[in-house]
Amino acid sequence: DFSSLVKMHVQSLKRRVQRKQIQLLLQFWSLRCQIQEQSLFLNALSKDFFFDAPQILQLCCEREVAAEVIWRLWHCNEPGAHYLSLLQGSPHLSAYVNVLRRSAQLLNFNPQNPSGHYSLDLANCSDFELGQRLLILDRWEGMLRSEMRRRDVGRRPGSCIFDECFNSEELTTGLLDWRWHEKGILDLDYGSGKRLPGEEAPIADEQFRKLCQALLCSQLSPEAKVEALRPVSHHFNFSAFQLRSLCLQTASPSARAELFEIFLQRVVDIQNLKLVLETLEPSRRHPFRLNQCMTFPYIQPEDYDFEFNLKYADHRLACLVVFKLCEAEGWSSVEEGASFCSLGEDAENDEVNFWRSSKEASLDNLPLHGIFKGKYLGFLHGNRNLKCRRQLLESFGFWPGAGITEDQVCWCSRPDAPPEIFKLVQWLMLHYPDVNKAFAQIIKKVPSL
């Protein structure tokens, strides 16, 4: 339970303010320092102390700084009392709304499903706290990975956090070794290793239909709808077909990719991941900011276009997956146009080592720089080895593959149909449990058919 872990860890690290201490704080607060000094003081309190709701309300005695007090200290409060303290301490409704807006990322954060992209303003106390909680989860998942003897498939070795940038400059070290600043913009991605157990069932069809109808009737933007689903995403388990339907009804390509990212780990039949990938635009089909070992279609790699940058650890491992598939199913499974382009100084030697590694299906001689690009054809031009695919799914993707049988493996690809056709099919799916009934009604109303 990641939520309980974060709660216990935060409470154990932060010092709970006692009665005598709050009296000293109130005495200092009564000195009426400048607002800038008070803000710095509140920032320091938010990072090291834990407050009760009444204690926060006592600091709201000065109405001109009440909104600042609520915004900077509400996450140091007992869970469940946040909104009560916000309402009671805010001087007016607009201040309450402003607090919610500035704390939106922390409010929408879901420890049970933390994967996603985060852009943190370190001068914002809520964003700073969110960064600390992501570090807690990262350390915990590292311990679980060691106990479960899983392969390290992170882009940054030993961490679920990757692609860290501070003020648009890439960090050379991980956040564990990085000195956190008091202000600045920190961008990072989190790819959790948490997976569903094999016996989970997807949401019932009727409930899924109501969810789709509610999203379609909502006047919110596609991005706002996706953000509304994030805090409750761990309560939904979807089949690949259901997630495909959700993606198809999301108009914005960026929101669709975000939806895929949130619910990727909630898919109960991961062997049909290809169904969902085909709903994304080609540029977003295998999101670069997601771990490539998570988005690789292990069971249905047929007609799979790939492009791996060997600079990144997860891309190198995905490259190894292709090598192992070719070793088991034959190199005729890869399209003849597959190529390697070296980005190092010794291009000729790098290319020799790359193709040597491909034949050995090993990372020992694989160059550290270069682009491997091609297309995996699979059983269209080779043999299908389901046992090998299941082993790769379990070893690199961490999903259970024991229940996957031959009759569940099929090649699927979205045809190049006009967008209007997809809208029609989407409408039919939402209004008719059986699509054939819709066409039966059309035939009755149009006798010439």
C-alpha positions in Angstrom: 0.0 0.0 0.0 2.0 3.0 -1.3 -0.4 5.6 0.3 0.1 4.2 3.8 3.8 4.1 3.2 4.0 7.8 2.2 1.8 8.8 5.1 3.8 6.9 7.7 7.1 8.1 6.3 6.1 11.7 6.3 4.8 11.6 9.8 7.9 9.9 11.0 10.3 12.4 9.4 8.4 15.6 10.4 8.3 16.7 14.0 4.8 17.2 15.5 4.3 20.6 17.0 3.5 20.5 20.8 1.5 23.0 22.8 4.6 24.8 24.2 6.1 25.0 20.7 2.9 26.5 19.2 2.9 29.2 21.9 6.4 30.2 20.9 5.4 30.2 17.2 2.4 32.4 18.0 4.7 34.8 19.9 7.0 35.1 17.0 4.0 35.4 14.6 2.7 38.3 16.7 5.8 40.4 15.9 4.2 41.3 12.6 7.2 40.7 10.4 7.0 41.7 6.8 5.0 39.4 4.5 8.2 38.2 2.7 9.8 37.1 6.0 6.6 35.4 7.1 6.6 33.5 3.8 10.1 32.3 4.4 9.2 31.3 7.9 6.2 29.3 6.7 8.3 27.6 4.0 10.7 26.4 6.7 7.8 25.1 8.9 6.3 23.2 6.0 9.4 21.1 5.4 10.1 20.0 9.0 6.9 20.2 11.1 3.6 18.4 11.3 0.5 20.5 12.5 -3.0 19.8 13.6 -5.9 21.7 12.0 -6.5 23.9 15.0 -2.9 24.9 15.2 -3.0 26.0 11.5 -6.1 28.0 12.2 -4.4 29.8 15.1 -1.7 31.1 12.6 -4.5 32.4 10.4 -5.4 35.2 12.9 -4.1 37.8 10.5 -6.5 37.7 7.6 -4.1 39.4 5.1 -1.7 36.3 5.3 -4.3 33.7 6.1 -4.3 32.4 2.5 -0.5 32.1 2.6 -0.7 30.1 5.8 -3.3 27.7 4.5 -1.5 27.2 1.2 2.0 26.6 2.7 0.9 24.4 5.7 -2.2 22.4 4.6 -0.2 19.4 3.5 1.4 19.3 7.0 -2.0 18.5 8.4 -3.8 15.3 9.3 -5.3 13.6 6.2 -9.1 14.2 6.0 -9.0 17.6 7.7 -7.4 19.5 4.7 -10.6 20.9 3.2 -12.1 21.8 6.6 -9.0 23.8 7.6 -9.0 25.5 4.2 -12.6 26.5 4.4 -12.4 27.8 8.0 -9.1 29.6 7.6 -9.5 31.2 4.1 -10.6 34.9 4.4 -12.8 34.6 1.3 -13.8 32.1 -1.4 -11.4 33.4 -4.0 -8.5 32.7 -1.6 -9.8 29.1 -1.1 -9.9 28.6 -4.8 -6.4 30.0 -5.2 -5.1 27.6 -2.6 -6.6 24.7 -4.5 -5.1 25.9 -7.8 -1.6 26.3 -6.4 -1.8 22.9 -4.7 -3.4 21.1 -7.7 -0.5 18.8 -8.4 -0.2 17.5 -4.8 -4.0 17.2 -4.5 -4.2 15.1 -7.7 -1.1 13.0 -6.8 -2.0 9.3 -6.5 0.7 7.3 -4.6 -1.0 4.1 -5.6 -0.4 4.9 -9.3 2.4 7.5 -9.4 3.6 7.0 -13.0 3.6 10.1 -15.1 5.3 13.4 -15.8 5.8 16.1 -13.1 6.8 19.7 -13.5 7.5 21.0 -10.0 8.0 24.7 -9.0 10.3 24.3 -6.0 9.3 27.7 -4.6 5.8 26.2 -4.2 5.6 24.3 -0.9 3.1 21.8 -2.3 5.3 21.0 -5.3 8.4 20.7 -3.1 6.5 18.3 -0.9 5.4 16.3 -3.9 9.0 15.9 -5.0 9.9 14.6 -1.6 7.1 12.0 -1.7 8.2 10.8 -5.1 11.7 10.3 -3.6 10.2 8.2 -0.8 8.3 6.0 -3.3 11.5 5.7 -5.5 13.5 4.4 -2.5 10.8 2.0 -1.5 10.4 0.6 -5.0 14.2 0.1 -5.1 14.0 -2.0 -1.9 11.1 -4.0 -3.3 13.0 -4.6 -6.6 15.9 -6.1 -4.6 13.7 -8.3 -2.5 11.8 -9.6 -5.5 15.0 -10.1 -7.4 13.8 -8.2 -10.4 16.0 -6.9 -13.2 16.7 -3.2 -13.1 15.0 -1.8 -16.2 15.1 1.9 -15.2 16.4 4.5 -17.6 18.5 5.7 -14.7 20.0 2.6 -13.0 18.4 1.8 -9.6 15.7 4.4 -9.9 12.1 4.8 -11.1 12.8 8.5 -11.7 14.3 9.6 -15.0 14.7 12.5 -17.4 15.3 15.0 -14.6 15.8 18.6 -15.8 16.3 21.6 -13.6 15.5 24.9 -15.3 15.5 23.1 -18.7 19.0 21.7 -18.0 19.5 17.9 -17.8 20.8 16.7 -14.5 23.9 14.5 -14.6 23.1 12.8 -11.3 19.9 11.3 -9.8 17.7 13.2 -7.4 19.1 11.1 -4.5 22.5 12.8 -4.9 21.2 16.1 -6.1 21.1 19.2 -3.8 17.5 20.4 -3.7 17.1 24.2 -4.4 14.7 26.6 -2.8 13.4 27.8 -6.2 13.4 26.7 -9.8 11.5 24.4 -12.1 12.2 20.7 -11.8 10.9 18.4 -14.5 11.0 14.6 -14.0 9.2 11.4 -15.1 8.3 8.5 -12.8 7.8 5.0 -14.1 6.5 2.7 -11.3 7.3 -1.0 -11.2 4.0 -1.8 -9.5 1.9 -4.4 -11.4 -1.5 -5.9 -11.0 -1.7 -9.5 -9.8 -2.7 -12.1 -12.5 -6.2 -12.8 -11.1 -7.6 -9.2 -11.3 -10.8 -8.7 -13.4 -11.6 -5.6 -15.5 -14.5 -3.2 -14.7 -17.9 -4.5 -15.6 -19.2 -3.6 -19.0 -22.2 -1.6 -17.7 -20.1 0.4 -15.3 -17.6 1.1 -18.1 -20.4 2.3 -20.3 -21.6 4.7 -17.6 -18.0 6.0 -17.2 -17.7 6.6 -20.9 -21.1 8.4 -21.0 -20.1 10.6 -18.1 -16.9 11.6 -19.8 -18.6 12.3 -23.1 -21.3 14.5 -21.4 -18.7 16.5 -19.4 -17.9 20.0 -20.7 -14.4 19.8 -19.4 -11.4 19.9 -21.7 -9.8 16.5 -22.5 -6.8 17.4 -20.4 -9.0 18.2 -17.4 -10.9 15.0 -17.8 -7.7 13.0 -17.6 -6.5 14.9 -14.5 -9.8 14.2 -12.9 -9.3 10.5 -13.4 -5.7 10.4 -12.0 -6.6 10.5 -8.2 -9.0 7.5 -8.6 -7.1 5.6 -11.3 -6.0 2.8 -8.9 -9.7 1.9 -8.4 -10.1 1.0 -12.1 -8.9 -2.1 -13.9 -9.5 -2.1 -17.6 -9.2 -4.7 -20.4 -7.1 -3.6 -23.3 -10.3 -3.2 -25.4 -11.8 -0.9 -22.7 -8.7 1.3 -22.5 -8.7 1.4 -26.3 -12.3 2.8 -26.2 -11.3 5.4 -23.6 -8.4 6.5 -25.7 -10.5 6.7 -28.9 -13.1 9.0 -27.3 -10.3 11.4 -26.1 -10.0 14.0 -28.8 -6.6 15.6 -27.8 -3.6 13.5 -28.8 -1.6 14.7 -25.8 -4.5 13.9 -23.4 -4.8 10.5 -25.0 -1.1 9.7 -24.5 -1.5 10.9 -20.8 -4.5 8.6 -20.4 -2.5 5.7 -21.8 0.3 6.5 -19.4 -2.0 6.6 -16.3 -3.8 3.4 -17.0 -1.1 1.3 -18.6 -0.4 -0.6 -15.4 -4.1 -1.1 -14.8 -4.6 -3.3 -17.9 -5.5 -6.9 -16.9 -4.8 -8.5 -20.3 -1.4 -7.0 -21.1 -1.0 -9.4 -23.9 -3.4 -7.3 -25.9 -1.4 -4.0 -25.3 -1.1 -3.6 -29.1 -4.8 -2.8 -29.2 -4.2 0.3 -27.1 -0.9 1.3 -28.7 -2.6 1.5 -32.1 -4.9 4.2 -30.9 -2.0 6.6 -30.4 -0.5 8.8 -33.0 2.7 7.4 -34.5 4.8 10.1 -32.7 3.2 9.1 -29.4 2.7 5.4 -30.0 5.7 4.5 -27.8 6.0 7.6 -25.6 9.7 8.4 -25.1 9.1 9.6 -21.6 7.8 6.1 -20.7 10.1 3.2 -20.0 10.6 1.3 -23.2 10.5 -2.0 -21.3 6.9 -1.1 -20.2 5.5 -0.3 -23.6 7.1 -3.1 -25.6 4.4 -5.4 -27.0 6.1 -8.7 -25.9 3.2 -11.0 -26.8 2.1 -9.2 -30.0 5.3 -7.7 -31.5 4.1 -8.2 -35.1 4.4 -5.2 -37.3 6.1 -3.3 -34.5 8.1 -0.2 -35.6 10.9 0.6 -33.1 13.7 3.2 -32.7 16.0 2.7 -29.7 18.7 5.2 -28.5 21.4 3.2 -26.9 22.4 6.1 -24.7 19.5 5.1 -22.4 19.5 2.0 -20.3 15.9 1.1 -20.9 16.3 1.5 -24.7 19.3 -0.9 -24.5 17.2 -3.5 -22.7 14.4 -3.1 -25.2 17.1 -3.7 -27.9 18.1 -6.8 -26.1 14.5 -8.0 -26.1 14.5 -7.7 -29.9 17.7 -9.7 -30.1 16.3 -12.5 -27.9 13.1 -12.6 -30.0 15.2 -12.9 -33.2 17.3 -15.6 -31.6 14.2 -17.6 -30.8 12.1 -16.8 -33.9 14.7 -16.2 -36.5 16.2 -13.1 -37.9 13.8 -13.2 -40.8 11.3 -11.8 -38.3 13.0 -8.4 -38.7 12.5 -6.3 -41.8 15.5 -6.2 -44.0 15.7 -2.4 -43.7 16.7 -2.5 -40.0 19.7 -0.3 -39.5 22.2 0.9 -36.8 23.6 4.4 -36.9 26.5 5.0 -34.6 26.7 8.3 -32.7 30.2 7.7 -31.3 33.6 8.6 -32.6 34.6 5.1 -33.8 31.5 4.5 -36.0 33.0 1.5 -37.8 34.0 -0.4 -34.6 30.6 0.5 -33.0 28.7 -1.1 -35.9 30.8 -4.3 -35.8 30.2 -4.6 -32.0 26.5 -3.9 -32.4 25.9 -6.7 -34.9 28.1 -9.0 -32.9 25.9 -8.3 -29.9 22.8 -8.9 -31.9 24.0 -12.4 -32.9 25.1 -13.2 -29.3 21.8 -11.7 -27.9 23.9 -10.0 -25.2 24.7 -6.5 -23.9 28.4 -7.2 -23.3 29.6 -5.6 -26.6 26.7 -3.3 -27.3 27.8 0.3 -28.0 26.8 3.0 -25.6 25.8 5.4 -28.4 23.8 4.9 -31.5 20.3 4.5 -33.0 18.8 1.1 -33.7 15.8 1.5 -36.0 13.7 -1.1 -37.7 10.5 -3.1 -37.9 9.7 -6.5 -36.3 7.5 -8.6 -38.5 7.1 -11.6 -36.2 5.3 -14.6 -37.5 4.4 -12.8 -40.7 7.9 -13.8 -41.9 9.2 -16.1 -39.2 8.2 -18.5 -36.4 6.2 -17.6 -33.3 7.7 -18.8 -30.0 5.1 -18.1 -27.3 7.3 -19.5 -24.5 10.1 -17.0 -25.3 7.6 -14.1 -25.4 6.1 -15.0 -22.1 9.5 -15.2 -20.5 10.5 -11.8 -21.8 7.2 -10.3 -20.6 7.9 -11.6 -17.1 11.6 -10.8 -17.0 11.5 -7.3 -18.5 7.9 -6.1 -18.2 7.1 -7.8 -14.8 3.7 -8.8 -15.9 2.5 -12.4 -15.2 2.5 -14.4 -18.4 1.5 -17.9 -17.3 -2.2 -17.6 -18.3 -1.4 -16.5 -21.9 -2.2 -19.2 -24.4 -1.8 -19.6 -28.2 -5.4 -18.7 -29.0 -5.0 -15.4 -27.2 -2.1 -14.3 -29.5 -3.2 -12.6 -32.6 -1.8 -9.8 -34.8 -3.8 -6.6 -34.7 -3.2 -3.3 -36.4 -5.5 -0.3 -36.9 -6.5 0.2 -40.5 -6.0 3.5 -42.2 -9.6 4.5 -42.0 -10.9 8.1 -42.0 -11.5 9.8 -38.6 -15.3 9.8 -39.3 -15.3 6.0 -39.3 -13.8 5.9 -35.8 -16.3 8.5 -34.5 -19.1 6.4 -35.9 -17.8 3.1 -34.3 -17.2 4.9 -31.0 -20.8 6.2 -31.0 -22.2 2.8 -31.8 -20.2 1.2 -29.0 -21.5 3.6 -26.5 -25.2 3.3 -27.4 -25.5 -0.4 -28.4 -24.2 -3.3 -26.3 -24.3 -5.4 -29.5 -23.1 -3.4 -32.6 -24.9 -5.8 -34.8 -28.3 -4.6 -33.4 -27.5 -1.1 -34.7 -27.1 -2.4 -38.2 -30.3 -4.4 -37.9 -32.2 -1.2 -37.1 -30.5 0.6 -40.0 -31.7 -2.2 -42.4 -35.3 -2.0 -41.1 -35.4 1.8 -41.6 -33.8 1.6 -45.1 -35.7 -1.1 -47.0 -33.4 -0.8 -50.0 -30.5 -2.2 -47.9 
